[in-house]
Amino acid sequence: MSGKYGEGEAVAVIKTAIDHPNPAVRDFVALRLVNHPHPRTGTKYIAYPMMNLSVAVDDHLLGMTHVIRGKDHLNNTFRQEYIYNYFGWDKPVFYHYGLVNITDSVLKTSVIKQSIKEGLYSGWDDVRTGTVRAMKRRGIKPEAIRRYWIESGIKPIDIQFSWDNLFAMNRDIIDADANRYFFVQDPVKYNIEGIDSIIGKAPLHPNYPERGYREYAVRGSNTIFISYEDSKMFADMGKIRLKDLCNIDFGEHVKYSGSDASILKEGFKAVQWVGEASTRAKILMPDGTTLDGLVENSILEERGDIVQFERIGFAKIESNDKNSFVAIFAHR
């Protein structure tokens, strides 16, 4: 280039056919003029290649045998084939896949970046987004993501991403290692009368009893907490079972009602509970809400990072501390 033309005054095109049936392919731009210093070459050049020219040359020089791209790039493939033909190069195999529609998640990086800047998101791992960092923070394993895409395959048609399928695959991976614990949301306090102390235990994992048990001892005032929602059910039904512990009757004073689990066959419900030996806890949810409640103290001895809160779902422990217990909800 002699420098006769200024920026925006001329372009170099790839000659195709002005009457090509696809207007997007007709004499497309190969080089444009940019009158601005390049970060590496300064002002040495003013003509720079457009994407189709640079990609075709790069792929040839790198020896690419297969090019896999979205079907929205189909016109770019048609354009680049002209470049391969003009130079007499062997063309790679071009494979085009359909659009993957991922619902119920924020994925657009410009939106996430701006939201972080404005303080709406805590960072790239904010659980309200669908980033890989956010999925890692929630306890979604790389093996589950890999399996999902292998089973989905590369198809030329548009597909709908299924979070439920991904969660099912992740559940297969984490279930065996996730010990079970009780979490009581919005706790309501009760003191059980009619017995001096109550002893109970529950396996850390129902399928692996050899892993050990959580042991319960409710003594003194026999104080327990159940969730606000379960408390309303307790008042309506008049009797409930504290899971893995005992049965209690509702009234002005809550009374011990034996430990026979057969009441479940009569239609009464078993509910999660914690005793006075419990820890304040938060579970961060993907929609940005927080579940506040109590968790049994035995979880403070947990050495794994993934647990299952019964009736709530799997969660990844982020802060396992008596003064600050925080978990990130993964899925049910």
C-alpha positions in Angstrom: 0.0 0.0 0.0 1.5 3.4 -1.0 -0.5 5.3 1.6 -2.6 7.0 -1.0 -5.8 6.0 0.7 -6.8 6.9 4.2 -8.8 4.9 6.7 -12.3 4.1 5.4 -11.5 5.2 1.8 -10.6 1.7 0.4 -10.7 -2.0 1.0 -9.3 -5.1 -0.6 -11.8 -7.8 -1.4 -11.7 -11.5 -2.3 -13.0 -11.9 -5.8 -15.9 -14.4 -5.8 -19.0 -13.8 -8.0 -21.0 -10.6 -8.0 -24.1 -12.7 -8.9 -23.5 -15.4 -6.3 -26.9 -16.6 -5.0 -25.7 -15.9 -1.4 -25.2 -12.2 -1.0 -23.0 -12.8 2.1 -20.4 -14.4 -0.1 -20.2 -11.8 -2.9 -16.7 -10.1 -3.1 -16.2 -10.1 0.7 -13.7 -7.8 2.4 -10.2 -9.3 2.9 -8.2 -6.3 4.1 -9.2 -2.9 5.5 -7.2 0.3 6.2 -6.5 1.2 9.8 -4.6 4.4 10.4 -3.7 3.6 14.0 -0.5 2.3 15.6 -0.4 -1.4 16.0 0.7 -2.5 19.6 3.5 -4.7 18.1 4.4 -3.2 14.7 3.7 0.4 15.3 2.9 2.4 12.1 4.7 0.0 9.7 1.5 -1.3 8.2 -1.9 0.3 7.5 -3.7 -2.7 5.8 -4.9 -5.4 8.1 -6.6 -8.7 7.4 -10.2 -9.3 8.3 -11.3 -12.4 10.2 -11.9 -14.7 7.2 -8.5 -14.1 5.6 -6.5 -14.3 8.8 -8.4 -17.4 10.0 -8.0 -19.3 6.7 -4.2 -18.5 6.6 -3.7 -19.4 10.2 -5.6 -22.7 9.9 -3.5 -23.6 6.9 -0.2 -22.7 8.5 -1.1 -24.6 11.6 -2.1 -27.7 9.7 -5.7 -27.8 10.8 -7.5 -30.9 9.5 -10.9 -30.3 11.1 -12.7 -27.0 11.8 -15.6 -27.3 14.3 -17.8 -24.2 14.6 -21.3 -23.1 15.1 -23.7 -23.1 12.2 -23.9 -19.3 12.4 -20.4 -19.4 10.8 -21.6 -21.3 7.7 -21.2 -18.2 5.5 -17.7 -17.8 6.8 -16.9 -21.4 5.7 -18.2 -20.6 2.2 -16.0 -17.5 2.1 -12.9 -19.3 3.4 -13.2 -22.1 0.8 -12.6 -19.5 -1.9 -9.3 -18.6 -0.2 -8.2 -22.3 0.0 -9.1 -22.8 -3.6 -7.2 -19.7 -4.8 -4.0 -20.8 -3.0 -4.5 -24.5 -4.0 -4.5 -25.6 -0.3 -6.1 -28.8 1.0 -9.3 -27.8 2.7 -10.0 -29.0 6.3 -13.2 -30.8 7.1 -15.7 -28.2 8.2 -18.4 -29.3 10.8 -21.1 -27.0 11.9 -23.1 -27.5 15.1 -26.4 -26.0 16.1 -27.2 -23.3 18.7 -27.2 -24.5 22.3 -30.0 -22.6 24.1 -29.2 -22.5 27.8 -32.2 -21.1 29.8 -32.4 -19.8 33.4 -28.9 -18.6 33.5 -26.9 -15.5 32.9 -24.1 -16.3 30.4 -23.4 -13.1 28.5 -19.9 -12.0 29.6 -20.5 -8.3 28.9 -23.6 -8.4 31.2 -21.7 -10.2 33.9 -18.7 -7.9 33.7 -20.9 -4.8 34.0 -22.9 -6.3 36.9 -19.6 -7.1 38.7 -18.5 -3.5 38.1 -21.7 -2.2 39.5 -21.6 -4.5 42.5 -24.6 -6.5 41.5 -22.6 -9.7 41.3 -19.8 -10.6 43.7 -17.6 -11.9 40.9 -17.3 -14.3 38.1 -18.2 -17.1 40.4 -21.5 -15.5 41.6 -23.9 -18.4 41.8 -26.6 -16.5 39.9 -24.5 -16.8 36.7 -23.9 -19.9 34.6 -20.1 -19.5 34.4 -17.8 -22.5 34.9 -16.5 -20.8 38.0 -20.0 -20.5 39.4 -20.7 -24.2 38.7 -17.4 -25.2 40.4 -18.4 -23.1 43.4 -21.7 -25.0 43.5 -20.0 -28.4 43.4 -20.7 -29.3 39.8 -17.9 -31.7 38.9 -15.9 -31.4 35.7 -16.7 -35.1 35.0 -20.4 -34.3 35.0 -20.0 -31.4 32.5 -17.8 -33.6 30.3 -20.3 -36.5 30.3 -23.1 -34.2 29.5 -21.5 -32.8 26.3 -20.2 -36.3 25.3 -23.7 -37.7 25.5 -25.3 -34.6 23.9 -22.9 -34.9 20.9 -22.3 -32.4 18.2 -25.4 -32.0 16.2 -26.2 -29.6 13.3 -29.6 -28.8 14.8 -30.4 -26.4 17.6 -30.7 -28.1 21.0 -32.0 -27.1 24.4 -29.6 -27.5 27.3 -31.0 -29.4 30.3 -29.9 -28.4 33.7 -31.9 -31.3 35.1 -29.8 -33.8 33.0 -26.5 -32.2 34.1 -27.6 -32.3 37.8 -28.6 -35.9 37.5 -25.2 -36.7 36.1 -23.5 -34.7 38.9 -25.6 -36.5 41.4 -24.3 -39.9 40.2 -20.8 -38.6 40.9 -21.2 -36.9 44.3 -24.0 -39.0 46.0 -21.7 -41.7 47.4 -19.3 -39.2 49.0 -21.9 -36.8 50.3 -22.7 -37.4 54.0 -26.2 -36.5 55.2 -27.1 -33.8 57.7 -30.1 -31.9 59.0 -30.7 -28.2 58.2 -33.6 -26.4 59.8 -34.7 -23.2 58.0 -36.3 -20.4 60.0 -36.2 -22.5 63.2 -39.0 -22.7 65.8 -38.1 -23.7 69.3 -39.8 -26.4 71.3 -39.1 -28.0 74.7 -40.2 -31.6 75.0 -41.8 -32.8 78.2 -42.5 -36.2 79.5 -39.0 -37.7 79.4 -35.6 -36.9 81.0 -33.4 -37.4 78.0 -33.7 -38.7 74.4 -30.9 -40.6 72.7 -30.8 -41.3 68.9 -28.4 -41.8 66.0 -28.5 -41.6 62.2 -26.0 -42.9 59.6 -23.7 -40.4 57.9 -24.8 -42.1 54.7 -27.7 -44.6 54.5 -25.9 -46.8 51.9 -22.6 -46.9 53.8 -23.2 -47.6 57.5 -19.5 -48.5 58.0 -18.8 -44.7 57.5 -20.3 -44.1 61.0 -23.2 -42.3 62.6 -24.3 -38.9 63.9 -25.3 -39.5 67.5 -27.9 -37.3 69.3 -28.4 -36.7 73.0 -31.3 -34.3 73.9 -31.2 -33.6 77.7 -32.1 -31.0 80.3 -34.9 -28.9 78.8 -35.0 -31.3 75.9 -34.9 -28.3 73.5 -35.2 -28.9 69.8 -35.8 -26.8 66.7 -37.9 -27.6 63.6 -38.5 -25.4 60.6 -41.3 -22.8 60.5 -43.1 -24.7 57.7 -42.9 -28.0 59.7 -44.0 -26.1 62.8 -47.3 -25.2 61.0 -47.7 -28.8 59.9 -47.1 -29.9 63.4 -49.9 -27.7 64.7 -52.3 -29.0 62.1 -51.5 -32.7 62.5 -51.1 -32.7 66.2 -48.2 -35.3 66.0 -45.0 -35.6 64.1 -41.9 -37.7 64.2 -38.5 -36.1 64.7 -36.5 -38.1 62.2 -34.2 -40.7 63.7 -35.2 -39.7 67.3 -38.8 -39.9 68.6 -42.4 -38.9 68.2 -43.9 -35.8 69.8 -47.5 -34.5 70.4 -48.5 -30.9 69.9 -50.2 -28.9 72.6 -49.6 -26.1 75.1 -46.7 -28.2 76.2 -45.1 -30.5 73.6 -44.9 -34.0 74.9 -42.8 -37.1 74.2 -44.9 -39.7 72.5 -42.6 -42.7 72.1 -40.2 -43.8 69.4 -42.3 -46.1 67.3 -41.7 -45.2 63.7 -44.9 -47.0 62.6 -46.8 -43.7 63.0 -45.5 -42.9 59.5 -47.8 -45.6 58.1 -50.7 -43.7 59.8 -49.9 -40.6 57.7 -47.9 -38.6 60.2 -44.7 -37.0 58.8 -41.1 -37.2 59.8 -39.3 -33.9 59.9 -35.7 -32.7 60.2 -34.7 -31.1 63.5 -31.7 -29.9 65.5 -31.0 -29.7 69.2 -29.5 -26.9 71.3 -26.1 -28.1 70.1 -26.5 -26.5 66.7 -24.8 -23.9 64.5 -26.2 -20.9 62.7 -25.9 -21.5 59.0 -26.6 -20.0 55.6 -27.2 -21.7 52.2 -26.7 -19.5 49.2 -29.2 -20.3 46.4 -28.7 -19.9 42.6 -31.5 -17.3 42.4 -29.6 -15.0 44.8 -31.7 -15.8 47.9 -30.3 -17.2 51.1 -31.7 -19.9 53.4 -31.1 -19.0 57.0 -31.3 -21.6 59.7 -29.5 -24.1 62.0 -27.4 -27.1 61.1 -26.4 -29.9 63.5 -23.0 -29.4 65.0 -21.7 -32.8 63.7 -21.2 -31.1 60.3 -18.4 -29.1 61.8 -16.3 -32.3 61.7 -17.1 -32.9 58.0 -13.9 -33.4 55.9 -15.6 -33.5 52.5 -16.7 -30.5 50.6 -20.0 -31.8 49.4 -22.9 -32.8 51.7 -26.6 -33.4 51.3 -29.1 -31.6 53.5 -32.0 -33.9 53.8 -35.2 -32.5 52.0 -33.2 -29.6 50.6 -30.5 -31.0 48.4 -26.7 -31.2 47.8 -24.5 -28.3 48.7 -20.9 -27.4 48.7 -19.4 -26.3 52.0 -17.7 -22.9 51.6 -17.1 -22.0 55.3 -17.2 -24.7 57.9 -16.9 -22.7 61.1 -18.9 -22.5 64.3 -19.2 -18.8 63.9 -19.8 -18.7 60.1 -21.1 -21.8 58.4 -21.9 -21.1 54.7 -22.8 -23.6 52.0 -23.6 -23.1 48.3 -26.7 -25.0 47.0 -25.8 -27.4 44.1 -29.1 -29.2 43.2 -31.5 -31.7 44.5 
